[in-house]
Amino acid sequence: MASPLNSPTNDHIKTESIFDLSETKFKVRGVPLFHDVPENVSFTSFSSIYKPSESNAPPSLVQKVLAFSHKGGFFGFSHETPSDRLMNSLGSFNGKDFLSIFRFKTWWSTQWIGKSGSDLQMETQWILIEVPETKSYVVVIPIIEKCFRSAIFPGFNDHVMICAESGSTKVIESTFSSIAYVHFSENPYDLIKEAYSVIRVHLNSFRLLEEKTIPNLVDKFGWCTWDAFYLTVNPIGIFHGLDDFSKGGVEPRFVIIDDGWQSIGFDGCDPNEDAKNLVLGGEQMTGRLHRFDECYKFRKYESGLLLGPNSPPYDPKNFRDLILKGIEHEKLEKKKEEAILSKSSDLDEIESKIKEVVKEIEDLFGRDQFSSVEKSELKSEYGLKAFTKDLRTKFKGLDDVYVWHALCGAWGGVRPETTHLNTKIVPCKLSPGLDGTMEDLAVVKIVKASLGLVHPSQAYELYDSMHSYLAESGITGIKVDVIHSLEYVCDEYGGRVDLAKTYYEGLTKSIVKNFNGNGMIASMQHCNDFFFLGTKQISMGRVGDDFWFQDPNGDPMGSFWLQGVHMIHCSYNSLWMGQMIQPDWDMFQSDHVCAKFHAGSRAICGGPVYVSDNVGSHDFDLIKKLVFPDGTIPKCIYFPLPTRDCLFKNPLFDHKTVLKIWNFNKYGGVIGAFNCQGAGWDPIIQKFRGFPECYKPITGTVHVTEVEWDQKEETSHLVKAEEYVVYLNEAEELWLMTPKSEPIQFTIQPSTFELYSFVPVTKLCGSIKFAPIGLTNMFNSGGTILDLEYVENGAKIKVKGGGSFLAYSSESPKKFEVNGSEVDFEWLGDGKLCVRVSWIEEACGVSDLEIFFEY
């Protein structure tokens, strides 16, 4: 009797043997992958472990996984003595190219390549190895088993080490049967996709992106307050910032009120008073939440304050002065620490200067008109709710208002005895695995202050207390940061896996109740246990470290090279994170020296586009190449990934590789080529630094076959085209290319890029070659085409936006109509067909184009 589809069994699993572990060798299709495999290492097929009755995956996903599950299996190992942290070799390898992702901070991961087990970095999240003998690839992914989380480490003599740790001396184990998953494929993109699908079905503790709903802001333009204000953020500044955009001709559809809005205080200070006069990031990192509503700056906002003719102004100069004084204060505090350590006689003078600067900062805050606004005696609405109402009254297109908070409430958690929750100050203990990460101010501060941890049994109450208030106040979503601080304080709470599970379950439940089930952006979350335990509901997250407008360590070239580093983070992390969350490439500033470089990548990132511009500091011409007047964006329909020829290369400091990332629009593909050379991770000093000798023009090639058309069902048919038109957005050139053509050669200057749009050529009226490019005044021109229909005598195209529409046409049309009216057009001998299109507000910017080649 056949099994029903909703009750899959192991009978559906293929049993083809791909892997073999014997005689100290781990082989894939007969080719040794790892040598010198210890006797205590086991390899178990998926079918031996999979239990259909325990799966919570949709039947369609289970069926898909069963179809390729024969291509994978699990590593295990056993020790004689149980421990809370066990390290074991999986064998050695040398001479094979690998791509890996490792944690360079507690919170952030990035790409690393090499050729042997000894080339790996600590805290590696996965390793993808090329097997040229079989023209295939294998990925090894450390996962979760029981209460243990695992990661890969470098070993001596080219060995690959697997580390399983619980994070608690009370949680010990000696034997694992599925601590890492191994998968094989001849396609590297299928490999990652299939592997994480199998792990999802195996663990049942997370869901894939395809199973979830993405937040509404995914195809919109927004503004984040962080770099615009840092901790000085206040209602007047936010209002004037949004008004700037509106007057400049773009409407942000969402705003993220970042750190600085919460009610936090410091140990030893009045538990009922908010910390005041905070300026720069770092000052707040020892602070703890002491109430769930907004801080004084937002709490005393009066309804209508900013809507009348006499609304308080915002002074950008005051903000700049505050930042300068904040930097001066920060430097003096560092000098003070050094003077204390060295017992310097300068200590008294430094402390005196600190007092002077603190007084100057207080005076600058006193000049902020909002600080002197007192509550009216009339019956008015106050606080965050009044403020969000006024924002929506003034800015009609503002769909979403998100706010920031840390996973544990604030950076330092919650202050004991200030709320109804059972909170305890817990000392922080870092895993030895983090020894290989770079020095991080946030870690230093959190460890110094310890963490105010709400008891895990009240995790849901913590989140619901915050979120229900926010939802009632007009907040539609949250950005949750500092996610991995839990691993510092898990010893007394069952270890890192159990503590994380409990907190993520509470967070998930609150998001479902208060924010439509998907109103959250995850940040500082790049460790694998978040993805395996925390993404049942969360469907969007950051895939790169923060946008740094300059090097915090003082390298003057950092303003340039840090931007390429950011793109590498986002591109390579999307390979695995994109299986579980919609990649978010973070904000940038439109007036930054490398703003256009960032804009080119955001144009094809497939997610939201948002900036963190200072009030009054914008490049609207640049923003308008990314954003429609109504605040929507011409978004790609997937997320960008590195091309195959970049997977095992170093686009940061190998002197020769340009980062190329591919993505899709509805009717074509796009490849972005970015010269990111000039910086990278230095394992000796364990931080990112500049490699100035690499900051130079780089040559390379691009070809239509580098677009992975089969990675999305909607675009898989586009691979069948016999010919494509290629449009170079920056060079404004059109090329014709077939799958057998020679590649296009390029030379790209440092911190610059080119976007190549590939559109299949269709023959109309017998022999006329035609392909629509889209609006060329937008970076992602192909994203402006909403609909395309070829008819007997020509083509019908729906285009969103205003500007210059371009198509390739081997012959001149007889007639061109826009919205039913015949218009003038330009056709050039090289095939460029151009027409102007206007933004029509009543039609939401959408125009109907009809091109006639025959009457």
N, C-alpha and C positions, 0 to 999 in steps of 0.2 A: 504493500500500500504506500503510495507516494506521500511524502511529508508536506503539510501545508506550508505556504511561503512564510507565514508568521511564526513558524516553529522549526527553524533550520536545525539540522543535525550535523554531526561530523561526517555523515555519508557524502556530503557535498564537497568535502575537502579533497583536493588532489594530493597525491602521495609521491609525486615526482621528486627524486632526490637531487637537490642542488648543492647542499652543504654536507660536508663529512668531517667529523672530528675523530682522528685515529692516529696512532703512532706519533704523538706530540705535534701533529700538523692539523690546522683547520683549513680545509679546502673548499673552494667554490668552483663547481663544475670541473673538478679535477686539478685546479690550479691552487697551489698553496698560497693562502692569504696571510696566516699567522704561523710562525714556526715556534718551536720550544714551548708549546702550550703545556702548562703544568698538569699533572695527573688529577688534581683536585678540581679542574674545570670541566663542566658538563655542557652539552648542547642538546636542547630538547625541542622537538618540532611543535609548531602551534597546535596541531591536532591533539597532541598528548596533554596539553594544558587547557585548551578551550572547553568551556562548559556552557552549552547553549542555554540551559535553564537559568543561568545567572546573568545573561546579557540583557542590558536595558537599551541596546541600540535598535534603531528602526530596522525592520526586516530587510528592507532594500539595501541598507548599508551592510548588514550581516552577510547577505548573499554576495555582495560585491567583494567583501573581505575574504569570504570562503573561496572565491574563485582564484585569488592570488596568494592565499595563505601558505601554499606549498613553497613559496619563494622566501620564507622567513622562519625564524626560530629564536630560541632564547638561550643566552649564556647563563650559567649558574656556577657557583663554587661553594666549597665547604672548608671550614677550619675546625681544628680540634677544640679550640678554646673560644667560647662566645665572647663577643665584645660589642660595644656601641659604635665602633668604627673599625671596619675591616678593609684592608687593602690586598688586592690579589692581581697577579698578572693574568692577562688573557692570551699571552704569547707575544712574539716579536714580529716586526715587519720592517723592511728596508727596501728602498728603490721603487716604491709606488707612490704616485702623487696622491695627496689627501687634501681635502677641504674640511675644516672643523669650525665649530663655534665654541668660544670659551668665555667665561665670566672675567672681565677685567676689573669690575667693581662688584660689590655685593649685588647691586641692582641692574647692572648693564652687561651685555654680551656683545661680542663682535667676531669677525672672521679671522682665521689663521690657516696658513697652508704649510706643507712640508712634505717630506718623503720617508720618514721613519717614525717609530714610536717615540723616540727620544726628542723629536721635533715638536711634540705636542706641548700645549700649555696646561697649567693646572686648571681644574674646574671646567673641563671640556664637556659641553652639553651633548655633542654628537660628533662623529667622524665619518666622512664619506670618502671611500677609497676607490680610485679608478683601477680597474683590472683590464689592462690592454690586451692580454692574451685571449680574452673572451669578448672583448669590446663591450664590457659591462661595468657595473658599479655595485658596490656593497656599502651599506650604511650600518654603523653600530651605534645604537641609541641607549644610553643608560636610562633606566626607568625606576619605578617604585615597586618594591615588594615588601609586603607586610608593613611594618612601621619604619622602613628604611628607604632613603632616597640615595641615588647613586650618581656618580660623575666619573669621567675618565681623566687620568693623570699620566704624565710622561714617566717612563721607567728607565732604568739603566740598560745599556746594551740593546736599545731599540725596542724594549718591551712596552706594551700598552697595559696600563694599570687601571683596574676598576676599583673604585672606592664606594663602599656602602656604609652609610652612617645614619644613626637614628637621631642624634642631637641630644640624647639623654643618657646619662650613665646608668639609669634604671631600666633602660630598654636595650637588651642585648640579644644577639643572635649569632649562630655559627654557620648556618646552611641556607643557601639561596638556590632556587631552581630557575628563576626568571628575573634576574636583576638587570639584564640588558637585552634589548631586542636587536636582531640582525636581519637585514632584508637585502634581496638581490633584484636588480632590474637592468635592462639594457638601455633604459632612458632615465637620466638622473632626476628629472622632474617627477616622472611617475614613481620613481623609487621613494622619494620623500613623502609624496602623497599617499602611496600605498602603506608605507611603514607606519605613519601616524594613524591611518585608518585602522590598521591591525591593533595598534596599541590602544586606541580608543575602545575597540570591541573587547579587548583583553582586560583593561583596567576598569572600565565602566565608571570612571570618576571624573570624566570631562566629556565635552561634546565638540565635534568638529564645527568649523565655521558654516559649512553647508547645512547644518541642523538648526542654526540660530538666525535671529533677525538682527540686522545691523541698525545702529542708531540713525535717526533721521538726518543727522548733520553730515552724513558721509558724502553727500554730493553738494555741499554748500561751502560758502566762504564765511570765515569767522575771525574773531579777534580774541587773543588771550592777553590778560593784563600783566603777566609776569615781567617781561623785559620792559614793559611800558612804565611800570611803577615799582616793581619789587614789593617790599613790605609796606610801602607808603600808600598802597591802593586805597581809594575812597570813592564814594558815590559821585562827587563832583568831577573827578578825573575820568571816571568811566563814562559818565554822561557826555562830557565834552569830547572824549575819544570817539565814541560812536557818532557824534554829531559831525566830527571831522570827516569820517568816511562818507556819511550821507551827503555832505556838501561837496565832496570830491567825486560823487557820481557812482559810488558802490555802496550797497547796503549789506552789512554783515548780517547773516541769518542766525548766527549764534555768537555768544560771548562766553568766555571762560573766566570767571573771577578766581584768579589763582591765589596762592598763599598770601595771607595778610588780612583776611576778613574775619577770622575766627577769634573766639574769646580764649586767649591763652595767658598764662602767667608763669612766673618762675618760682622755684622752690625758695622759701625764705621771704617771699613778698606776700602782701595781703592777698589771701586766696579769693577774695571777692572783687579784686580789681584786675582789669586787663593790663597787660604789658603795653607801654606807650613808647612812641618815638622810635620804633624799629624801622630800619632803612634797608639794609642789604641781607640777602640770603646768607644764613649762617648764624645770625644773631638770634633767630627764633628756634634753633634746633635743640636747645635744652628746655624749651618751653613746653608746658603741658596744658591740655584742654581743661577748663574748669567750669564751663557751662556749654550748652549745645546750641545756643543761638549766636547771633552775630556779635562782633566786638563793638565797642563804643562808637567807632567811626561810622558804622552802618546803623547801629541801634538808634541813634538820635536823628536819623534822616526823617524829615517831615514830608508827608505826602504833598506833592505839588511844588516843592521847593525849587525844582529845576525847570518847571514848565512855564512859569510866568516870565514877564518881560524883564524883571529885575533879578533873575537867577544869578547865583554867585559865579564869578568867573574862575577859570583855572589858569594858573601861572606856570607854564613849563619851565621858566627860569628857576623858580623856587625848587622844582623837582631836581633840576640839574645841580643846583647848589647843595641840596640834601645828599645827592649821590656822591658828590665830591667830598663832602664832610664825612659821609659814611665810610668812604674808602680811607680817608685820613684816620678815622677812628679805628678801623680794622687794622691798619698798619701799626698804629700805636699800641694796640692790644697785643700784637705779635711781638713788638719790641719789649713790651712789659714782661711777657712770658720768658723771652730770652734773657732779660735782665735778672729775673728771679732765679732762673737756672744757673746763670753765671755769677750771681751775687754782685751784680754791677752797681757801682755808685751812682749810676744814672737813673736808678729806679724812681727816686723822688721827683726828678725833673719830668720823667715820662708820665708819671701819675698826674702831675700838675697839668701837663699838656692835655691829657685825656679829659680832665675835668673841664678845661676850656672848650674842647671840641664838643663835649656832651652838652655844655651850655649853649653853644652855637647851634647845635642840632635842635635843641629845645626851642630856641628863638625862631628858627626856620619853620618848625611845626606851628609855632604860634602865629606866624604870618599867614598860615593856611586859613582862609576865611571860614572854612567849614568847621574848624576846631572851635570857633567861637559861636557857632549857631546854637541857640538854646531852644528848648522845647516850648512851643506856643501853649498858652493857657486855653486856647480854643480846642474843641474836640477834633483832633486830627488823627490820621493813621501814621504810625511811625515804623521805622526799621526796614528790614530787608523786604518785607511784603510790600510796603509802600513804595520802595525804590523800584522793585521789578515791575510794579503796576505802571509807574511813571515811565520807565523805559519802554514798555510795550505801547503806552499811549503815544509817545513821541516817535518811536521807531516801529512802524507798522509791520515791517518785514521780519522783525526779530522773533524767530521761532523758539529758540532755546537759550536758556540761561543756565550754565553749569557752574558749580563751585568746586574748589579744591578741598581735599582733606587727606590726611595720612591714614594708612590702614588701621593704625592703633589710635586714631583720633587726631592727634597732632604729632609732630616729630618726636616729642618726648612722651607720647601717650596721653593718658588722662591723670589728672592730679587726684590722689586719694582724698576721700572725705569731702569732695566738692560736688559730687553728683550722687544719685541714688545707687550707683553701681559699685560692686565690690572690686576695688582697684588696689593693686599692690605695686610698689617700686621694686622691680626685678633687675638685678645686676646683669649686664650683658656678657655673654661668652661667645667668642667667635670660633667657628670651625677652623682647624688647621689648614683646610683647603683654601681658605681666603688669604693665606700668607702670600700667595702669588699674585694677588690683586694690587692695584695701585692705591697709593695713599688717598684717602677720601675724607674731606672735611665733615661730611654728614656722619660717617662712621665714628670719627674721632669724637664729635659732639655727643652722639647718642650713647656711646660707650662711657663717656665721662659722666653723663647725667643719669645713666640707667634708664629703664623704660617703665612708664606707668601703665601696667598691663591690666586691663579689665579681665576678670576671670573668664575663661573660655565658655563657661556655662551661660554667661550673659553676653556673648558676642552679638547675638541677634538684637538684644535690648540696646546695646551700644549703637548699632547702626540704625535701628528703627527710631531711637531717640533723636539722632541727628537728622535722619532722612525724612521722617514724617513732618518734622518742623520745617525743613527746607521745602518739601513739596507743598505744604500749606502756604509757604511764603513766595510761591511762584517759581521756584527752582525746578528745572526739568531733568537735571542729570548731574553727575559728579565726575570729577577726575580724581582717582584714588592713587596716591603716591606712596613712596617709602614702604613698598609692599613686603620686602624680604626682611624687615627688622624682626619679624617673629622668630626667625631661626636663631637669633641671639639669646632668646629668653625661653627656650622650649624645654630646658632640662627638667623642670619640676612639673611639666604638663604633658607627659607622655611622649615627648620627642617632637621633632619638627613636622613629621607627617600628620600626627594626630592633632597637634595644635593648629596647623594650617587648615586641615579639613574642617575643624570646628569653626574657625573664623570665616573661612570662605563660604561655608554653608549659611552662616548668619548673614554675611554680606549678600549672598545670592537671594536669600529669602526677602531681605529688605529691598533689594533692587526690583524684584518682582512686585512687591507691594506698593512701592513709592515712585518708581521711575520706569514704569511701562515694561519692565523686564529687561530693558537693554540700554537704559540711559546712563552708561558709564564708560569712561576711558581709563584703562589701566596704564600705570606708569611706574617706572622703577621696578619692573616685574620680570626681568629677563632670566630668572633661574627656572630650571625645568620643573621643579615641584609646583610652581604656580600654574603652569600650563597643564600639568597632569591632575591637579586638584582644584584649581580655581576657575576653570573656564566652562563650567556647565552652562552658565548664563551669560557671562561676560563675552562680548563679541567684538570689541574694539580695543586696541592697545598700541602703545608706542613701540616702534621697532628700532629706535635709535636713542642714544644718549641725548642730552639736552642740546639745543642750538646754543653754541657759544659764540658770541659776537667778537670775542677776543680771547687770547690765551690767558687763563687765570694765573699761569706761572710766569708770565711776562715776556714771552717770545713775541716780538713785534710782528713777525710773519704769521703768527697764529690766527690773525683775522682772516687769512687766506687758507692756510692748510687745514685748519680745523673743520672747514666746510666740506672738504673732500672726505675727511674721516667720517663725518656725519652720514654722508651718502653711502659709504661702504657699510656702516652699521645697518642702515635701513635696508639696503638691497639684499645683503646676505642673510640677515635675520629673517627676512620675509620668507625665505625658503621653508623654514620650519614653523615660525610663528603664524604665517599666513594660513596654515592648515587649521588653526584653532581660532584666530582672531583676524579681524580686518586690520591690516597694517596702517598705522597712523605715523606719518613722517614728521610730525611735530611742526612747530611754528618757525618763522624766521622774521627778519625785519626788512621791510621793502626798501629802506634807504641804506642798507648795509653795503659795504664795498663789494661783497660777493652776492648781493641780492638776486641778480639775474641768474647766477649759477644755481642758487636754491630754487628760484622760480621755475627754471627749466625742468628740474627734477619733480617738483610738486605738480607740474602740469600733467605728468603721466604717472603719478603715484597711485591713482585709483582710489584715493580716499579724500577726506576733507582737506581744504586749503585754508590755512589760517596764519595770521601774522601777529607779531607782538610789538607793533610800532609804538613809539612814543607819541604822545599827543602833539600834533602839529608837524610830525616828521614822517612823511609818506612819499612814495614814488607812485602816484596814481597811474601814470602811463604804464608802468610795469604791472601793477595790480590788474589793470584792465586787459592785459594779455592773458590773464589767468581766470578772470571772473566776469560774469555777465552783470549788467546793471542791476538785476534783481537779486544778486547775491548767490545765484546758483553757479555751477562750474561745468565746463565741458569735460566730464569725468571719463577716464578709461573704465572698461567694464571688468577689469581684473586688477591684480597688483603686480608691479614690475619685479622681474627676477633677472639675475645676471645671465648673460648668454653663455652657451656651453664653453666657448673659448676663453671665458673669464673665470670659470669655476675654480680652476686650480692655479690661478695666477694671482699676483699681488698688485692690484691697481693703485697702491699707495706709494710704494718706494722700490719698484723693480726697474725703473728707468724706461720701461717699454710698453706697459699695458694701460690702455684706456678702458675705464669701466663702461661696459655696454649693458643696458637693461632693456628687456622687451616687455611689451604690454599690448593690449588689444583695445580697439574701438569697435563700434558695432559693425562697421563695414570695412575694416582694415586693421593693420598692425602698426606698431610704432617701436622704434629703437632709439633710445637716448644714449648718446656717447658723451661721457664726461671725463675730462682730464683731472683726476683727483690726486695725481702724483705730488709728493712733497712732504709727506708725514707718515706716521704709523706707530705701531706698538713696538717698543724696545724691551725685549724680555730681560735684558741685563739690569736696566734701571726700573723696570716694571711700571712704565707709564708711556703715554703717547708723547712723541716729540717730533720736531721738524727734521726733515731730510732735505735741506735746501738744494743739494746737488741734483735732486730729482724734480725740482720745480721748474719744468722746462716744456717746450712743445713736444708732443708725442704723435707719432704717425701710427696709422692702423687702417683697418678695412671694415666694411660693413656689407652684409648681404641679406637678401630677403629670406633665405633659408635659415637664418638665425632667429627668426620669429617662430616660436613654438606653437604653431596654429592648433595643434591637437590637444592642447592643455585646457581648452574650454570648448564645450560642445557647440556653442553658438558660432564659433569661428573655425571649427574643424574643416568646413567645406572650402574655406578660403585658400587652403593649401593646394587646391586643384587647379588654380588659375595658371594659364600658360604664360601670362605676362603681367607685370605690375608696373604701375607708375610709382616713382619714389620722389617725394617732395622734401627738400632740405629747408627747414623752417628758417634757420639763421642765414643761410646763403641765398635763400629765395630761388632755388633752382629746381627744375624738373628733370628727372632721368627716367628712362625706360629700362626695365630689367626682367630677365627670365630666370627661372631656377638654375639655369646652366650658364648664366652670364658671369663674367669676371666681377669680383667685388668692387665696390666703390672705395677708392683710396681717400684718406683724409689726413690732415695734420691739425691737431687741436691744441690751442694755446693753454697754458696753465689756468685753472679755475674758470674755464669756459666749456662750451658744449655745442653739440648739434643734435637736432631732433629729426629723425628720418621717418616719414610716414609712408607706408606701403599700402597701396590700394589696387586690388585686382582690376585689370582692364577687361571691359566687356565690349563685344562687337555689336554695334547697332546698325540697323538698316543694311545689313549685309557685310559691310567692310569698314564702317566707321569705328575707330577705337575710342573708347570713352571711359573715364574714371574720375569721380568727384573727390576733390581734396578737402574742401571745407573752407572755413574762414581763416585766411592766412594771417590776420592780425591777432589771432589767438595762438598761443604756443602749441596747444593740442588741437590743431585744425580739424583733424578727423573726428574729434569728439563733438564738434558742432553739428554734425549730420545726424539727425534723429531718425529719418526714414528715407529709404531709397527704393524706387520702383522703376524698372525698365519696361517701357511700353512699346507698341509697334513702331511709332514714329519718333521716339526719343526717350527722355527720362523725366521722372517726377521726384523732386527732392524736398524734404522738409529740413530747414536749417534754423538753428537757434543762434541769435546774436545779431550784431550789426557790424558791417565792415566790408572787406573785400573777399568775395567768394571766388574760389579758383577751382577749375576742373581741367583735366587733360582731355583734349578732343583733337583727333587727327584731321578733322575737317571743321569748317565753320558751320554753326547751326543756321537754320533759316530764320528762326525766331526764338526769342527768350522772353518768358513772362515771369514776373514776380507778383505774387498775390493776385493773379488774374489780369494784370495789366502788362502790355508789352513794354519792354525797356531796352535801352541801348546797352550793348555789350561790346567787349573787346576780344578779338581772337587774333593771336599771333601765330606766325608760321611755325614756331617751335611747339605748337600745341596748347599753349596757355589760353584758356578761356576764362575771362574775368567779367564780373558784374558787381556793382555796389548793392548792398542790402542794408536796409535801415532797421533799427530796433523799433518795433511797434509795441508800445506798452500794452495796448488792449489785447494783443494776441500773445502776451507773455514772451515777446521777443521772437516768436516763431514765424518764419516766412515760408510760403509755398513757392517753389521754383519749378517751372516747366521749361524744358529745353526741346525744341522741335528741329529735327533734321529733315523732315518731310512734311509738307502741308497735307 
